[in-house]
Amino acid sequence: MLLSPDFAFEKWPDCITCRKNIVFRRDARSTTRHRKVNADNRRKRPFLKPRGIGRSAASFLLRGARGMATKPRVPSLASDELGPIPKSGPSLPVPRAAIFMTALFHLLFNLLLRPEADAGDSQLLSLSGVASYYGLVECVLPSGAIHLRSQAVNLKFEPDSRRLVFNGITVWMHEPAVQHAGRLSIHRCDAVSILDPLFRPDRVFLLSERRVVVLDPGHGGTDSGALGSFLSEKDLTLSLASKVEFELSAAGIETFLTRTNDVSIGLRDRAEFAAEHKADVFVSIHANWAENRNASGLETFLLPSAASASADSPSSNATCDAANMLLAYEIHRMTLSETLTTDRGIKRARFEVLRNAECAATLVECGFLSNPIEERALSDESYRWRVARGIAAGIISFLSTAGISR
């Protein structure tokens, strides 16, 4: 209960002379009792302060009451005749209000008057903090690169580079690692969308317990895709997808293909096919091509994180950042282990076929048809089976690691 000074003065006009106090209880009733006051008035106050008023305010009220002239009595709180609290006389500031206003001032200052550079700094996390959070040991190399290590994990970051090496697998971050406040730091988006799913894969959830996989052989029909000297991408991807389906079916995983023959299918139709079958995993299989005939190796793509600056308009796949990362990592890791090809890294791209997927989705570029050596390897059935086993093993590892969404 908050009382104005005038109301308090009128409530205790005789408290000094008769040594009586009006005590306000929690149930808003009042009673009168006698209280003996010390001669030196040091041990006890001559009256009990009402709730909501600090001790300094109560002392001020008492000092004012001593010097006041006779005031008219105010009816009891229990009476229906109690009128409005008098508004005359000076009002005291409530300490709580003063504290609130001070805090509000500091908040507005930090939000409105802080330099703009601080806004970007707030999105940076030092690698020392990352190491402390995940229980890693930090090692700074003479080149400025930083290793974060534990018994099971080994990470390497380089200054002014987007390249992250996670247990020997190259992962390209959204933003480069930069020096900030004397420490090498990474963007918060990369910590959330890359590190956390890989450190804590049990927190990545699937849609259901069915564990349905949809494989998408790229291109088809009139769209031949990349062309090598004697291989076409549409034929290669269908062959690889069929082999991956065989491996997954042998493991008891329900698997569907967006196409089983040489037909044209739209990009949106492929994602809708996965949604119709309530897929938990969508993997689009492709082959690469480059002007540089020496380019070779494996690339695995996923969408940019929804929290990154490179993300465009929201997509159907926006809520699957962590699942996308874990799926891409497992497929990339297992396929590299099977084929021993060049690691070109896990990358981000806004492919339309991934944007429309409503589940964990990734796109695998299995090799370069523009490279004569790699084209000959991809034409070999035994090598195709190795690629297929790697993709299937990655999918199985993802499904066995991720939890079930309840």
C-alpha positions as CSV (number, residue, x, y, z in Angstrom):
1,M,0.0,0.0,0.0
2,L,1.4,3.4,-1.0
3,L,0.4,6.4,1.1
4,S,1.0,10.1,0.3
5,P,2.8,12.2,3.0
6,D,-0.3,14.2,3.7
7,F,-2.3,11.0,4.4
8,A,0.5,9.8,6.7
9,F,0.6,13.1,8.6
10,E,-3.2,13.0,9.2
11,K,-3.0,9.4,10.4
12,W,-0.6,10.0,13.2
13,P,-1.5,13.5,14.7
14,D,-1.2,12.3,18.3
15,C,1.3,9.5,18.0
16,I,4.1,11.4,19.9
17,T,1.9,12.7,22.7
18,C,-0.2,9.6,23.4
19,R,2.5,7.1,22.3
20,K,0.0,5.1,20.3
21,N,0.6,3.7,16.8
22,I,-1.8,2.8,14.1
23,V,-0.4,-0.5,12.6
24,F,-1.5,-1.5,9.1
25,R,-1.7,-5.3,8.7
26,R,-1.5,-7.3,5.5
27,D,-5.3,-7.8,5.4
28,A,-5.8,-4.0,5.3
29,R,-7.4,-3.9,8.7
30,S,-6.2,-1.5,11.4
31,T,-5.8,-1.8,15.2
32,T,-4.4,0.4,17.9
33,R,-1.9,-0.7,20.5
34,H,0.3,1.0,23.0
35,R,4.0,0.9,22.7
36,K,6.5,2.1,25.3
37,V,9.1,4.5,23.8
38,N,12.6,4.8,25.2
39,A,13.6,8.0,26.8
40,D,16.5,8.6,24.4
41,N,14.3,7.3,21.5
42,R,17.2,5.4,20.0
43,R,16.1,1.8,20.1
44,K,12.6,2.0,18.6
45,R,10.8,4.2,16.3
46,P,7.7,6.0,17.7
47,F,5.5,4.4,15.0
48,L,5.6,1.6,12.5
49,K,6.0,2.7,8.9
50,P,3.3,1.6,6.4
51,R,4.1,-0.9,3.6
52,G,5.6,0.6,0.5
53,I,7.5,3.5,2.2
54,G,11.2,3.2,2.9
55,R,12.7,4.0,6.3
56,S,14.1,7.3,5.2
57,A,10.7,8.3,3.9
58,A,9.1,7.2,7.1
59,S,11.5,9.3,9.2
60,F,10.8,12.3,7.0
61,L,7.1,11.8,7.6
62,L,7.7,11.7,11.4
63,R,9.7,14.8,11.4
64,G,7.0,16.6,9.5
65,A,4.3,15.3,11.8
66,R,6.0,16.7,14.8
67,G,5.9,20.3,13.5
68,M,2.4,20.2,12.1
69,A,-0.6,21.9,13.5
70,T,-3.8,20.1,14.4
71,K,-5.2,18.3,11.4
72,P,-8.7,16.9,10.9
73,R,-9.0,13.1,11.6
74,V,-9.4,10.7,8.7
75,P,-11.9,7.9,9.0
76,S,-10.7,4.4,9.5
77,L,-9.6,2.3,6.5
78,A,-12.4,-0.1,7.3
79,S,-15.0,2.6,7.0
80,D,-16.9,3.2,3.8
81,E,-16.7,7.0,4.5
82,L,-13.0,7.1,3.5
83,G,-12.7,9.7,0.8
84,P,-9.9,10.2,-1.7
85,I,-6.4,10.7,-0.5
86,P,-5.7,14.5,-0.1
87,K,-3.6,15.9,-2.9
88,S,-2.3,19.0,-1.1
89,G,1.3,19.3,0.1
90,P,4.6,18.2,-1.5
91,S,4.8,14.6,-2.7
92,L,7.9,12.3,-2.0
93,P,9.5,10.4,-4.8
94,V,9.1,6.6,-4.4
95,P,12.6,4.9,-4.3
96,R,11.5,2.0,-6.5
97,A,10.3,4.4,-9.2
98,A,13.6,6.2,-9.1
99,I,15.5,2.9,-9.5
100,F,13.2,2.0,-12.4
101,M,13.7,5.3,-14.2
102,T,17.5,5.0,-13.8
103,A,17.5,1.5,-15.2
104,L,15.2,2.6,-18.1
105,F,17.6,5.4,-18.9
106,H,20.6,3.1,-19.1
107,L,18.6,0.7,-21.3
108,L,17.6,3.4,-23.7
109,F,21.2,4.7,-23.8
110,N,22.6,1.3,-24.6
111,L,20.0,0.7,-27.3
112,L,19.9,4.1,-29.0
113,L,23.2,5.8,-28.3
114,R,25.6,2.9,-28.5
115,P,28.0,3.1,-31.5
116,E,26.9,1.1,-34.5
117,A,30.1,-0.9,-34.5
118,D,29.1,-2.6,-31.3
119,A,26.1,-4.2,-33.0
120,G,28.3,-6.3,-35.2
121,D,30.7,-7.1,-32.3
122,S,27.8,-8.6,-30.3
123,Q,27.5,-11.3,-33.0
124,L,31.1,-12.5,-32.5
125,L,32.2,-15.3,-30.2
126,S,35.8,-15.8,-29.1
127,L,37.2,-19.2,-29.7
128,S,38.4,-19.1,-26.1
129,G,34.8,-18.9,-25.1
130,V,33.8,-21.7,-27.5
131,A,36.6,-23.9,-26.1
132,S,35.4,-23.2,-22.5
133,Y,31.8,-23.9,-23.4
134,Y,32.5,-27.3,-25.0
135,G,35.3,-28.4,-22.7
136,L,38.1,-28.1,-25.3
137,V,41.8,-27.3,-25.0
138,E,42.9,-24.2,-27.0
139,C,46.2,-24.3,-28.8
140,V,47.5,-21.2,-30.6
141,L,50.0,-21.9,-33.5
142,P,52.7,-19.5,-34.5
143,S,50.8,-18.8,-37.8
144,G,47.9,-17.4,-35.8
145,A,45.7,-20.4,-36.4
146,I,43.9,-21.9,-33.4
147,H,43.3,-25.6,-32.7
148,L,40.6,-26.7,-30.3
149,R,41.0,-30.2,-29.1
150,S,39.6,-32.9,-26.9
151,Q,39.9,-36.7,-26.9
152,A,37.2,-37.0,-29.6
153,V,37.3,-33.7,-31.5
154,N,39.9,-31.6,-33.3
155,L,39.1,-28.3,-34.8
156,K,41.3,-25.8,-36.7
157,F,40.5,-22.2,-37.4
158,E,42.6,-19.8,-39.5
159,P,42.5,-15.9,-39.2
160,D,40.6,-14.2,-42.0
161,S,39.4,-17.5,-43.5
162,R,36.0,-19.2,-43.7
163,R,37.7,-22.6,-43.7
164,L,37.1,-24.8,-40.6
165,V,38.6,-28.3,-40.4
166,F,36.4,-30.4,-38.1
167,N,38.0,-33.8,-37.4
168,G,39.8,-33.7,-40.8
169,I,36.6,-32.6,-42.7
170,T,36.5,-29.2,-44.4
171,V,33.5,-27.1,-43.5
172,W,33.1,-23.6,-45.0
173,M,31.6,-21.1,-42.5
174,H,29.3,-18.2,-43.4
175,E,31.8,-15.6,-42.2
176,P,35.6,-15.7,-41.8
177,A,37.2,-15.9,-38.4
178,V,38.5,-12.5,-37.3
179,Q,40.5,-10.9,-34.6
180,H,38.4,-9.1,-32.1
181,A,39.5,-7.6,-28.8
182,G,42.8,-9.5,-29.2
183,R,41.2,-12.9,-29.7
184,L,40.3,-14.9,-32.8
185,S,36.5,-15.0,-33.0
186,I,33.8,-16.5,-35.2
187,H,30.3,-15.4,-36.0
188,R,27.6,-16.5,-33.6
189,C,25.6,-17.9,-36.6
190,D,28.5,-20.3,-37.4
191,A,28.7,-21.5,-33.8
192,V,24.9,-22.2,-33.7
193,S,24.5,-23.8,-37.2
194,I,27.8,-25.7,-37.5
195,L,29.5,-26.4,-34.2
196,D,26.5,-27.1,-32.0
197,P,24.9,-29.8,-34.3
198,L,28.3,-31.5,-34.6
199,F,29.1,-31.4,-30.9
200,R,25.6,-32.3,-29.8
201,P,24.0,-34.4,-32.5
202,D,21.5,-35.9,-30.1
203,R,19.7,-32.5,-30.0
204,V,18.9,-32.8,-33.7
205,F,15.4,-34.1,-34.2
206,L,13.7,-36.0,-37.0
207,L,10.1,-35.6,-37.9
208,S,8.9,-39.1,-37.0
209,E,9.9,-42.6,-36.1
210,R,9.3,-43.9,-39.7
211,R,12.8,-42.8,-40.9
212,V,11.8,-42.3,-44.5
213,V,14.5,-41.3,-47.1
214,V,13.8,-39.7,-50.5
215,L,16.7,-39.8,-53.0
216,D,16.6,-37.4,-55.9
217,P,18.7,-38.3,-59.0
218,G,19.5,-34.9,-60.5
219,H,18.2,-33.8,-64.0
220,G,16.6,-36.3,-66.4
221,G,14.6,-36.3,-69.6
222,T,15.5,-33.3,-71.8
223,D,17.8,-32.0,-69.0
224,S,21.0,-33.9,-69.4
225,G,22.9,-31.9,-66.8
226,A,26.7,-31.9,-67.0
227,L,28.3,-33.6,-70.0
228,G,31.7,-35.3,-70.0
229,S,33.5,-36.9,-72.8
230,F,31.3,-40.0,-72.7
231,L,29.1,-39.6,-69.5
232,S,26.0,-37.6,-68.9
233,E,25.0,-36.4,-65.4
234,K,21.4,-37.6,-65.7
235,D,22.5,-41.2,-66.3
236,L,25.2,-41.2,-63.7
237,T,22.9,-39.8,-61.0
238,L,20.1,-42.4,-61.7
239,S,22.7,-45.2,-61.4
240,L,24.1,-43.9,-58.1
241,A,20.6,-43.3,-56.6
242,S,19.5,-46.8,-57.5
243,K,22.6,-48.2,-55.7
244,V,22.1,-46.0,-52.6
245,E,18.4,-47.2,-52.5
246,F,19.7,-50.8,-52.5
247,E,22.0,-50.2,-49.6
248,L,19.3,-48.4,-47.5
249,S,16.7,-51.0,-48.2
250,A,19.1,-53.7,-47.1
251,A,19.4,-51.8,-43.8
252,G,15.6,-51.7,-43.4
253,I,15.2,-48.1,-44.3
254,E,12.1,-47.1,-46.3
255,T,13.4,-45.3,-49.4
256,F,11.8,-43.6,-52.5
257,L,13.3,-42.1,-55.7
258,T,11.9,-39.0,-57.3
259,R,12.5,-40.7,-60.6
260,T,13.2,-44.2,-61.7
261,N,13.7,-43.6,-65.4
262,D,14.8,-40.9,-67.8
263,V,12.0,-38.3,-67.3
264,S,12.0,-34.6,-66.6
265,I,10.8,-33.5,-63.2
266,G,10.5,-29.9,-62.0
267,L,12.6,-28.8,-59.0
268,R,9.5,-27.9,-56.9
269,D,7.9,-31.3,-57.8
270,R,10.9,-33.1,-56.4
271,A,10.4,-31.4,-53.0
272,E,6.7,-32.0,-53.1
273,F,7.3,-35.7,-53.7
274,A,9.4,-35.8,-50.5
275,A,6.6,-34.0,-48.6
276,E,4.0,-36.4,-49.9
277,H,6.0,-39.3,-48.6
278,K,6.6,-37.5,-45.2
279,A,10.4,-37.9,-45.7
280,D,12.8,-37.3,-42.8
281,V,15.8,-37.1,-45.2
282,F,16.1,-35.6,-48.7
283,V,19.3,-36.2,-50.7
284,S,19.8,-34.8,-54.2
285,I,22.6,-36.6,-56.1
286,H,24.5,-34.7,-58.8
287,A,27.8,-34.6,-60.7
288,N,30.0,-31.5,-61.1
289,W,31.6,-29.7,-64.0
290,A,34.1,-26.8,-64.2
291,E,36.1,-24.9,-66.8
292,N,39.3,-26.0,-65.0
293,R,39.7,-29.6,-66.1
294,N,42.0,-30.2,-63.1
295,A,39.2,-29.6,-60.6
296,S,38.2,-32.7,-58.8
297,G,36.7,-34.0,-55.6
298,L,33.6,-34.2,-53.5
299,E,31.4,-31.3,-52.5
300,T,28.3,-31.4,-50.3
301,F,25.9,-28.5,-50.2
302,L,23.2,-27.3,-47.7
303,L,21.2,-24.1,-47.5
304,P,22.7,-21.0,-45.7
305,S,21.5,-20.8,-42.1
306,A,18.3,-18.7,-41.7
307,A,20.2,-16.5,-39.2
308,S,23.1,-15.7,-41.7
309,A,23.4,-12.6,-43.7
310,S,23.6,-14.7,-46.9
311,A,20.2,-16.2,-46.3
312,D,17.5,-14.6,-48.5
313,S,13.7,-14.8,-48.1
314,P,12.4,-17.5,-45.6
315,S,12.1,-21.0,-47.1
316,S,10.3,-24.2,-46.2
317,N,13.6,-25.6,-45.0
318,A,14.3,-22.7,-42.6
319,T,13.7,-24.7,-39.4
320,C,16.1,-27.5,-40.5
321,D,19.5,-25.8,-40.1
322,A,20.9,-28.1,-37.5
323,A,19.6,-31.3,-39.2
324,N,21.0,-30.1,-42.6
325,M,24.4,-29.6,-41.1
326,L,24.6,-33.0,-39.4
327,L,23.2,-34.8,-42.5
328,A,25.7,-33.1,-44.8
329,Y,28.6,-33.8,-42.5
330,E,27.8,-37.5,-42.1
331,I,27.4,-38.0,-45.9
332,H,30.5,-36.1,-46.7
333,R,32.6,-37.9,-44.1
334,M,31.4,-41.3,-45.0
335,T,31.8,-40.8,-48.8
336,L,35.3,-39.4,-48.4
337,S,36.1,-42.5,-46.3
338,E,34.9,-44.8,-49.1
339,T,36.3,-43.1,-52.1
340,L,39.4,-41.4,-50.8
341,T,38.7,-38.5,-53.2
342,T,39.7,-34.8,-52.8
343,D,37.8,-33.0,-50.0
344,R,36.4,-29.8,-51.4
345,G,34.3,-29.2,-48.3
346,I,30.8,-28.8,-47.0
347,K,29.4,-25.6,-48.6
348,R,26.3,-23.4,-48.6
349,A,24.2,-22.6,-51.6
350,R,20.6,-21.5,-52.2
351,F,19.6,-24.4,-54.5
352,E,15.9,-24.3,-55.3
353,V,15.5,-28.0,-54.7
354,L,16.8,-27.6,-51.2
355,R,14.8,-24.5,-50.4
356,N,11.5,-26.2,-50.9
357,A,12.3,-29.3,-48.8
358,E,10.5,-29.6,-45.5
359,C,13.0,-32.0,-43.9
360,A,16.8,-32.4,-43.5
361,A,18.1,-31.9,-47.0
362,T,21.5,-31.9,-48.8
363,L,22.9,-32.0,-52.3
364,V,25.9,-34.1,-53.1
365,E,28.3,-33.4,-56.0
366,C,30.0,-36.8,-56.4
367,G,32.8,-35.7,-58.8
368,F,33.7,-33.7,-61.9
369,L,32.8,-35.0,-65.3
370,S,35.0,-32.2,-66.7
371,N,38.0,-34.0,-65.2
372,P,39.1,-36.9,-67.5
373,I,40.5,-39.0,-64.6
374,E,37.4,-38.5,-62.4
375,E,35.1,-39.2,-65.3
376,R,36.8,-42.6,-65.9
377,A,36.5,-43.4,-62.2
378,L,32.8,-42.5,-62.2
379,S,32.2,-44.7,-65.2
380,D,33.5,-47.7,-63.3
381,E,30.8,-49.8,-61.5
382,S,33.0,-50.6,-58.5
383,Y,33.7,-46.9,-57.9
384,R,30.0,-46.1,-58.2
385,W,29.3,-48.7,-55.6
386,R,31.8,-47.1,-53.3
387,V,30.2,-43.7,-53.8
388,A,26.8,-45.2,-53.1
389,R,27.9,-47.0,-50.0
390,G,29.4,-43.8,-48.7
391,I,26.2,-41.8,-49.2
392,A,24.1,-44.6,-47.7
393,A,26.4,-45.0,-44.7
394,G,26.2,-41.2,-44.1
395,I,22.4,-41.3,-44.2
396,I,22.3,-44.3,-41.8
397,S,24.7,-42.6,-39.4
398,F,22.5,-39.5,-39.4
399,L,19.3,-41.5,-38.8
400,S,21.0,-43.4,-35.9
401,T,22.3,-40.2,-34.3
402,A,19.4,-37.8,-34.6
403,G,16.6,-38.1,-32.0
404,I,12.8,-38.4,-32.6
405,S,10.7,-35.3,-32.4
406,R,7.8,-35.9,-30.0
